[in-house]
Amino acid sequence: MTPSFRLLGRRRFLPLFATQFLGAFNDNLFRTAMIMLVIYQIYSDPAQEAVFSAIAGGLLILPFFLFSALAGQLADCHDKAAIIRLVKTAEILIMIVGAAGLLMTNIPMMLLALLAMGAHSTFFGPIKYAIIPQHLEEDEVLPGTGLVEAGTYVAILAGTIVGGIIPSRWAAAGVILVAVTGWLAGRQVPPAPPMTQDAGVDYNVVRSSIKLVSDTMHVPRLFLAILAISFFWAQGTVLAAQFPPLVKNVLSANQDVATIFLAIFSVGVAIGSVAINRLLQGKVSARFAPISSIVMGLFVCALWLTLPHPTGGDHIAGLQGMVDRFGNARVGLILFELLGVAVAGGMFVVPLYAFLTTTVAKAQTARTVAANNIVNSGAMVGATLIVAGLVHLGVSVAETLLLVAIMSIGAALLAQRLHLACDD
């Protein structure tokens, strides 16, 4: 067993890992079940479907932009394990509303639950990274961060697959059951008391957000890392939002294929998360980040070139069947390119998260992660709005992939500057 995976046998890490895993699984179980229900059973217009998918992604992100500063302050000033228990209790209530929305095919109710789950993740987000350097040794931080990131994407994979294939009524029962299980796991997280005596919390979310971002971003290294991570999440938002409508309207395929696309992306990021830890051998460094971003952009360009273009009447035959789907050379190439995008993305972002939690004092880690979340969410909401606007103006779903490739260049430049500034 590698040193990374040995952490899964320790109580100072396993309950946190399990709680995060179950939360990510539940997010994606609910979100995928909702999107598949709406796109494949309610809507029938490609532009309407693309806009709905983008709006759903935006609602999930919006609470990060609004409440991350408050979440970071609370996490630094109170016991993080106690906050986890409160957050997981709220998840049960949220999922009861979401389950009702699925059963009643009520879009506003489902979107309300999605927005609330975004708020749930907002308050859990700073904790999952800030608690790692508090509970783990210095040489365990990168492996621990990599495991959390890999576990998150494995959970996304599992939630995406389950949400995409089971009936909505089963998904409704599943989200409540998983929420209860996550609550039980959260109760096992060891205490993580505040590392500072400063108990002041500014509840004015606008003022505290501006101050938090200002205080964090004036540090050049943090500025570069946060902007680079923001590029990654903006790219991921564009890709994830466009997969279901792309599969339905460009590949003329059913929701099983959309589920496979989302699943492969999740597997790829998980592979990249583990692989970069092996390459860096536990050292927190950005030296592989620039090339990882460039490779990600190249795979996105290759994916765009490989996709059929409806204007030419070019559709992949046999996508509806699993055997035909994997027997088609073009489909295999598309899946390989998508996997390449995700692996490169995982290799890019994991060291940057580890950098955030090891560059600052432990008493400031949650605030730093919260500042990162604010900037990330702003970039993600911005990307969502740009995509929705482009689709409204007549840009095809496939062509929006080129936006991801362009953003890879900016991410690579930022990562290179970070590498030169921080790595000997």
PEQUIMO-V457459 format. One record per pair of residues at least 24 apart in sequence whose C-alpha atoms are under 8 Angstrom apart, sorted by the first residue. I is the first residue (numbers start at 0). GAP is how many residues later the second one is. D is the distance in Angstrom with one decimal. If there is no record, write none. Layout:
((I & GAP & D) (I & GAP & D))
//
This chain:
((2 & 140 & 7.7) (3 & 136 & 7.6) (3 & 139 & 5.0) (3 & 140 & 6.6) (3 & 143 & 7.1) (4 & 142 & 7.7) (6 & 137 & 7.2) (10 & 178 & 7.5) (10 & 179 & 7.4) (11 & 123 & 5.9) (11 & 124 & 7.5) (11 & 177 & 7.1) (11 & 178 & 6.2) (12 & 119 & 7.8) (12 & 122 & 7.3) (12 & 123 & 7.8) (12 & 131 & 7.9) (12 & 176 & 7.9) (14 & 170 & 5.7) (14 & 171 & 6.5) (14 & 173 & 5.7) (14 & 174 & 5.1) (15 & 112 & 7.2) (15 & 169 & 7.7) (15 & 170 & 6.9) (15 & 173 & 5.8) (16 & 130 & 8.0) (16 & 131 & 6.1) (16 & 134 & 7.4) (17 & 164 & 7.5) (17 & 167 & 6.4) (18 & 163 & 5.3) (18 & 164 & 7.6) (18 & 166 & 5.5) (18 & 167 & 5.5) (19 & 108 & 7.3) (19 & 128 & 7.5) (19 & 132 & 6.9) (20 & 127 & 7.9) (20 & 130 & 6.0) (20 & 131 & 5.5) (20 & 134 & 5.5) (21 & 133 & 7.0) (21 & 156 & 6.6) (21 & 157 & 7.6) (21 & 159 & 7.6) (21 & 160 & 5.6) (22 & 155 & 8.0) (22 & 156 & 7.3) (22 & 159 & 6.6) (23 & 128 & 5.9) (23 & 129 & 7.9) (23 & 131 & 5.7) (23 & 132 & 5.9) (23 & 135 & 7.7) (24 & 127 & 7.8) (24 & 130 & 4.5) (24 & 131 & 5.4) (24 & 132 & 7.8) (24 & 133 & 6.5) (24 & 134 & 4.6) (24 & 135 & 7.8) (25 & 133 & 6.4) (25 & 149 & 5.8) (25 & 152 & 6.3) (25 & 153 & 7.0) (26 & 90 & 7.0) (26 & 129 & 8.0) (26 & 132 & 7.5) (27 & 128 & 5.7) (27 & 131 & 4.9) (27 & 132 & 5.5) (27 & 135 & 7.1) (28 & 127 & 8.0) (28 & 129 & 7.9) (28 & 130 & 4.2) (28 & 131 & 5.6) (28 & 132 & 7.9) (28 & 133 & 6.3) (28 & 134 & 4.4) (28 & 135 & 7.9) (28 & 142 & 7.1) (28 & 146 & 7.0) (29 & 68 & 7.5) (29 & 129 & 7.9) (29 & 133 & 6.5) (29 & 141 & 6.9) (29 & 142 & 7.8) (29 & 145 & 6.5) (30 & 83 & 7.1) (30 & 132 & 7.6) (31 & 127 & 7.7) (31 & 128 & 5.7) (31 & 131 & 5.1) (31 & 132 & 5.9) (32 & 130 & 4.5) (32 & 131 & 5.8) (32 & 133 & 8.0) (32 & 135 & 6.2) (32 & 138 & 6.7) (33 & 68 & 6.8) (33 & 76 & 7.1) (33 & 134 & 7.9) (35 & 128 & 6.5) (35 & 208 & 7.9) (35 & 219 & 6.7) (36 & 131 & 7.3) (37 & 69 & 7.8) (38 & 205 & 7.9) (38 & 206 & 7.8) (39 & 215 & 7.2) (45 & 199 & 6.7) (45 & 203 & 6.6) (46 & 344 & 6.6) (46 & 345 & 7.0) (48 & 196 & 6.4) (49 & 191 & 7.5) (49 & 192 & 6.6) (49 & 195 & 5.8) (49 & 338 & 7.3) (49 & 341 & 7.4) (49 & 347 & 7.7) (50 & 337 & 5.5) (50 & 340 & 7.6) (52 & 188 & 5.4) (52 & 189 & 7.3) (52 & 191 & 8.0) (52 & 192 & 8.0) (53 & 187 & 5.4) (53 & 188 & 7.7) (53 & 330 & 5.7) (53 & 331 & 7.7) (53 & 333 & 7.5) (53 & 334 & 6.4) (54 & 329 & 7.4) (55 & 55 & 6.9) (55 & 58 & 7.5) (56 & 180 & 7.3) (56 & 184 & 6.6) (56 & 327 & 7.3) (57 & 322 & 7.5) (57 & 323 & 5.5) (57 & 326 & 6.2) (58 & 52 & 7.5) (58 & 55 & 6.8) (58 & 56 & 5.2) (58 & 59 & 7.3) (59 & 54 & 5.8) (59 & 55 & 5.2) (59 & 56 & 7.9) (59 & 57 & 6.9) (59 & 58 & 4.5) (59 & 59 & 7.8) (60 & 54 & 8.0) (60 & 57 & 6.1) (60 & 316 & 5.8) (60 & 319 & 7.1) (60 & 320 & 6.7) (61 & 53 & 7.6) (61 & 56 & 7.3) (61 & 315 & 6.8) (61 & 319 & 7.0) (62 & 52 & 7.2) (62 & 55 & 5.7) (62 & 56 & 5.0) (62 & 59 & 6.4) (63 & 54 & 7.0) (63 & 55 & 6.8) (63 & 57 & 7.9) (63 & 58 & 5.1) (63 & 309 & 6.2) (63 & 310 & 5.9) (63 & 313 & 5.8) (64 & 308 & 7.1) (64 & 309 & 4.6) (64 & 310 & 7.4) (64 & 312 & 5.3) (64 & 313 & 6.1) (65 & 139 & 6.6) (65 & 140 & 7.5) (65 & 143 & 7.7) (65 & 308 & 7.5) (66 & 52 & 7.5) (66 & 55 & 6.8) (66 & 56 & 7.8) (66 & 138 & 6.3) (66 & 142 & 7.9) (67 & 54 & 5.9) (67 & 55 & 6.9) (67 & 58 & 7.9) (67 & 141 & 7.4) (67 & 302 & 5.0) (67 & 303 & 6.9) (67 & 305 & 6.4) (67 & 306 & 5.9) (68 & 136 & 6.8) (68 & 139 & 6.0) (68 & 140 & 5.0) (68 & 143 & 6.4) (68 & 298 & 6.9) (68 & 301 & 5.7) (68 & 302 & 6.5) (68 & 305 & 7.4) (69 & 131 & 7.4) (69 & 132 & 7.2) (69 & 133 & 6.5) (69 & 135 & 6.5) (69 & 138 & 7.2) (69 & 139 & 7.7) (70 & 51 & 6.8) (70 & 52 & 4.8) (70 & 53 & 7.8) (70 & 55 & 7.0) (70 & 296 & 8.0) (70 & 299 & 6.9) (71 & 51 & 7.6) (71 & 54 & 5.8) (71 & 55 & 7.9) (71 & 294 & 4.8) (71 & 295 & 4.3) (71 & 296 & 7.5) (71 & 297 & 7.2) (71 & 298 & 5.0) (71 & 299 & 7.8) (72 & 128 & 6.0) (72 & 129 & 7.9) (72 & 293 & 7.2) (72 & 294 & 6.0) (73 & 127 & 6.9) (74 & 51 & 7.0) (74 & 52 & 6.2) (74 & 119 & 7.6) (74 & 291 & 6.0) (74 & 292 & 7.8) (75 & 118 & 5.6) (75 & 119 & 7.0) (75 & 120 & 7.4) (75 & 287 & 6.2) (75 & 288 & 6.6) (75 & 289 & 7.5) (75 & 290 & 5.7) (75 & 291 & 6.8) (76 & 117 & 5.2) (76 & 118 & 7.7) (76 & 119 & 6.8) (76 & 120 & 7.5) (76 & 121 & 6.7) (76 & 122 & 5.1) (76 & 123 & 7.5) (76 & 124 & 7.9) (77 & 115 & 6.3) (77 & 116 & 5.3) (77 & 121 & 7.7) (78 & 112 & 6.6) (78 & 113 & 5.2) (78 & 114 & 4.2) (78 & 115 & 5.6) (79 & 47 & 6.3) (79 & 51 & 7.3) (79 & 111 & 7.1) (79 & 112 & 5.3) (79 & 113 & 6.5) (79 & 114 & 7.5) (80 & 105 & 7.6) (80 & 106 & 7.7) (80 & 108 & 5.9) (80 & 109 & 6.5) (80 & 110 & 5.3) (80 & 111 & 5.8) (80 & 112 & 8.0) (81 & 109 & 7.5) (82 & 41 & 7.9) (83 & 40 & 6.6) (83 & 43 & 7.9) (83 & 102 & 6.2) (83 & 103 & 7.9) (84 & 98 & 6.6) (84 & 101 & 5.7) (84 & 102 & 6.0) (86 & 33 & 6.2) (86 & 36 & 7.2) (86 & 37 & 6.9) (87 & 91 & 7.1) (87 & 94 & 6.6) (87 & 95 & 4.9) (87 & 98 & 7.0) (88 & 94 & 6.2) (89 & 30 & 7.4) (90 & 26 & 7.1) (90 & 29 & 6.8) (90 & 88 & 6.0) (91 & 84 & 6.2) (91 & 87 & 5.2) (91 & 88 & 6.2) (91 & 91 & 8.0) (94 & 80 & 6.0) (94 & 81 & 5.6) (94 & 84 & 7.2) (95 & 80 & 6.3) (97 & 74 & 7.3) (98 & 70 & 8.0) (98 & 72 & 7.5) (98 & 73 & 4.1) (98 & 74 & 6.8) (98 & 76 & 7.0) (98 & 77 & 7.4) (99 & 72 & 7.1) (101 & 66 & 6.0) (101 & 67 & 6.9) (101 & 69 & 7.9) (101 & 70 & 6.2) (102 & 65 & 6.8) (102 & 66 & 5.8) (102 & 69 & 6.8) (124 & 244 & 7.8) (124 & 245 & 7.6) (125 & 239 & 7.9) (125 & 240 & 4.8) (125 & 241 & 7.2) (125 & 243 & 5.3) (125 & 244 & 5.5) (126 & 239 & 6.2) (128 & 224 & 8.0) (128 & 228 & 6.9) (128 & 236 & 7.8) (128 & 237 & 7.4) (128 & 240 & 7.2) (129 & 227 & 6.4) (129 & 232 & 7.5) (129 & 235 & 5.1) (129 & 236 & 4.9) (129 & 239 & 7.3) (130 & 61 & 7.0) (132 & 224 & 6.9) (132 & 225 & 7.3) (132 & 229 & 7.0) (133 & 58 & 7.3) (133 & 228 & 6.8) (134 & 57 & 7.7) (138 & 143 & 6.3) (138 & 144 & 7.5) (139 & 142 & 7.3) (140 & 141 & 7.9) (140 & 213 & 6.8) (140 & 217 & 8.0) (141 & 135 & 6.9) (141 & 140 & 5.6) (141 & 141 & 6.9) (141 & 142 & 6.3) (141 & 209 & 7.1) (141 & 212 & 5.6) (142 & 134 & 6.3) (142 & 139 & 6.2) (144 & 205 & 7.0) (144 & 208 & 7.4) (144 & 209 & 6.2) (145 & 127 & 5.3) (145 & 128 & 5.9) (145 & 131 & 6.7) (145 & 204 & 6.1) (146 & 126 & 7.4) (146 & 127 & 7.0) (148 & 121 & 6.9) (148 & 124 & 6.4) (148 & 201 & 7.0) (149 & 119 & 6.9) (149 & 120 & 4.0) (149 & 121 & 7.0) (149 & 123 & 5.5) (149 & 124 & 6.6) (150 & 119 & 7.0) (151 & 118 & 7.8) (152 & 113 & 4.9) (152 & 114 & 6.5) (152 & 116 & 6.4) (152 & 117 & 5.4) (153 & 112 & 6.3) (153 & 113 & 6.2) (153 & 116 & 6.3) (155 & 107 & 7.5) (155 & 110 & 6.1) (156 & 105 & 7.1) (156 & 106 & 4.6) (156 & 107 & 7.5) (156 & 108 & 8.0) (156 & 109 & 5.2) (156 & 110 & 6.5) (157 & 105 & 7.5) (159 & 99 & 6.2) (159 & 102 & 6.7) (159 & 103 & 6.3) (160 & 98 & 5.7) (160 & 99 & 7.2) (160 & 102 & 6.4) (163 & 91 & 6.7) (163 & 92 & 6.6) (163 & 94 & 8.0) (163 & 95 & 5.5) (164 & 90 & 8.0) (164 & 91 & 6.7) (164 & 94 & 7.8) (193 & 169 & 7.0) (194 & 167 & 6.7) (194 & 168 & 4.7) (195 & 167 & 5.6) (208 & 162 & 7.6) (208 & 165 & 7.6) (211 & 155 & 7.2) (211 & 159 & 6.0) (212 & 158 & 5.1) (212 & 159 & 7.8) (212 & 161 & 7.6) (212 & 162 & 7.7) (215 & 152 & 6.5) (215 & 155 & 6.8) (220 & 197 & 6.3) (220 & 200 & 7.2) (220 & 201 & 7.4) (221 & 134 & 6.8) (223 & 190 & 5.9) (223 & 191 & 7.1) (223 & 193 & 7.4) (223 & 194 & 5.9) (224 & 127 & 6.0) (224 & 130 & 7.7) (224 & 131 & 7.4) (224 & 189 & 7.6) (224 & 190 & 7.1) (224 & 193 & 6.7) (225 & 126 & 8.0) (225 & 146 & 5.5) (225 & 149 & 7.2) (225 & 150 & 7.5) (226 & 148 & 7.5) (226 & 149 & 7.7) (226 & 184 & 7.8) (226 & 187 & 7.3) (227 & 182 & 7.9) (227 & 183 & 5.0) (227 & 184 & 7.7) (227 & 186 & 5.7) (227 & 187 & 6.2) (228 & 120 & 6.2) (228 & 123 & 7.0) (228 & 124 & 7.9) (228 & 147 & 6.9) (228 & 182 & 7.8) (229 & 142 & 7.9) (229 & 145 & 6.5) (229 & 146 & 4.3) (229 & 147 & 7.7) (229 & 149 & 5.9) (229 & 150 & 7.5) (230 & 145 & 7.7) (230 & 148 & 7.1) (230 & 176 & 6.5) (230 & 177 & 7.4) (230 & 179 & 7.5) (230 & 180 & 5.7) (231 & 113 & 7.2) (231 & 117 & 7.1) (231 & 176 & 7.8) (231 & 179 & 7.2) (232 & 143 & 6.5) (232 & 146 & 7.5) (232 & 147 & 6.2) (233 & 142 & 7.5) (233 & 145 & 5.6) (233 & 146 & 4.5) (233 & 147 & 7.9) (233 & 148 & 7.9) (233 & 149 & 5.7) (234 & 145 & 8.0) (234 & 148 & 7.8) (234 & 168 & 8.0) (234 & 169 & 5.1) (234 & 172 & 7.0) (234 & 173 & 8.0) (236 & 143 & 6.1) (236 & 146 & 7.1) (236 & 147 & 7.0) (237 & 145 & 6.6) (237 & 146 & 6.6) (237 & 149 & 7.0) (237 & 162 & 7.7) (237 & 163 & 7.5) (237 & 166 & 7.1) (238 & 162 & 7.1) (238 & 165 & 7.7) (241 & 155 & 6.5) (244 & 152 & 7.4) (245 & 151 & 6.0) (245 & 152 & 6.6) (249 & 57 & 7.8) (249 & 58 & 6.8) (249 & 59 & 7.0) (249 & 60 & 6.4) (249 & 65 & 7.3) (249 & 147 & 8.0) (249 & 148 & 7.5) (250 & 56 & 7.8) (250 & 57 & 7.0) (250 & 64 & 6.0) (250 & 65 & 6.1) (250 & 68 & 7.6) (251 & 63 & 6.9) (251 & 64 & 7.6) (251 & 67 & 7.5) (252 & 66 & 5.7) (252 & 67 & 5.8) (253 & 65 & 7.9) (253 & 66 & 6.3) (256 & 62 & 7.7) (256 & 63 & 7.8) (260 & 74 & 7.4) (260 & 77 & 7.7) (263 & 71 & 7.4) (263 & 74 & 7.1) (263 & 75 & 6.0) (264 & 73 & 6.4) (264 & 74 & 5.9) (264 & 76 & 7.7) (264 & 77 & 5.2) (265 & 76 & 7.1) (266 & 72 & 7.6) (266 & 75 & 7.6) (267 & 71 & 5.1) (267 & 72 & 7.0) (267 & 73 & 7.6) (267 & 74 & 4.5) (267 & 75 & 4.3) (267 & 76 & 8.0) (267 & 78 & 7.3) (268 & 73 & 4.7) (268 & 74 & 4.8) (268 & 75 & 7.4) (268 & 76 & 6.1) (268 & 77 & 4.3) (268 & 78 & 7.6) (269 & 73 & 7.3) (269 & 76 & 6.5) (270 & 72 & 5.9) (270 & 75 & 7.2) (271 & 70 & 7.3) (271 & 71 & 4.3) (271 & 72 & 6.2) (271 & 73 & 7.0) (271 & 74 & 4.3) (271 & 75 & 4.6) (272 & 70 & 7.7) (272 & 73 & 4.8) (272 & 74 & 5.5) (272 & 77 & 6.0) (274 & 72 & 7.0) (275 & 70 & 7.9) (275 & 71 & 5.2) (275 & 74 & 7.7) (275 & 75 & 7.7) (283 & 67 & 5.9) (283 & 70 & 6.4) (283 & 71 & 6.1) (284 & 66 & 6.2) (284 & 67 & 7.8) (284 & 70 & 7.4) (284 & 134 & 7.2) (284 & 137 & 7.7) (284 & 138 & 6.4) (285 & 65 & 6.2) (285 & 66 & 6.7) (285 & 129 & 6.7) (285 & 130 & 7.8) (285 & 132 & 6.8) (285 & 133 & 5.0) (285 & 136 & 8.0) (285 & 137 & 7.3) (286 & 129 & 7.5) (286 & 132 & 5.4) (286 & 136 & 7.2) (287 & 59 & 7.5) (287 & 60 & 7.1) (288 & 58 & 6.9) (288 & 59 & 4.6) (288 & 60 & 7.4) (288 & 62 & 8.0) (288 & 123 & 7.0) (288 & 126 & 5.8) (288 & 127 & 7.3) (289 & 58 & 7.5) (289 & 121 & 7.4) (289 & 122 & 4.2) (289 & 123 & 6.8) (289 & 124 & 7.9) (289 & 125 & 5.2) (289 & 126 & 5.4) (290 & 121 & 7.0) (291 & 52 & 5.0) (291 & 53 & 6.8) (291 & 55 & 6.3) (291 & 56 & 5.4) (291 & 120 & 7.8) (292 & 51 & 6.6) (292 & 52 & 6.8) (292 & 55 & 6.2) (292 & 115 & 5.4) (292 & 116 & 7.2) (292 & 118 & 6.4) (292 & 119 & 5.3) (293 & 114 & 6.0) (293 & 115 & 6.5) (293 & 118 & 6.3) (294 & 46 & 7.5) (294 & 49 & 6.3) (295 & 44 & 6.9) (295 & 45 & 4.6) (295 & 46 & 7.4) (295 & 48 & 5.2) (295 & 49 & 6.2) (295 & 109 & 7.6) (295 & 112 & 6.9) (296 & 44 & 7.3) (296 & 107 & 6.9) (296 & 108 & 4.3) (296 & 109 & 7.2) (296 & 110 & 7.8) (296 & 111 & 5.2) (296 & 112 & 7.4) (297 & 107 & 6.9) (298 & 38 & 5.5) (298 & 39 & 7.2) (298 & 41 & 6.1) (298 & 42 & 5.4) (299 & 37 & 7.2) (299 & 38 & 7.5) (299 & 41 & 6.3) (299 & 101 & 6.8) (299 & 102 & 7.3) (299 & 104 & 7.1) (299 & 105 & 5.8) (300 & 100 & 7.7) (300 & 101 & 6.6) (300 & 104 & 6.3) (301 & 35 & 6.8) (302 & 31 & 6.0) (302 & 34 & 5.7) (302 & 35 & 6.9) (303 & 94 & 6.5) (303 & 95 & 7.2) (303 & 97 & 6.6) (303 & 98 & 7.3) (305 & 24 & 7.1) (305 & 27 & 7.6) (305 & 28 & 6.5) (306 & 27 & 7.2) (306 & 91 & 7.5))
//
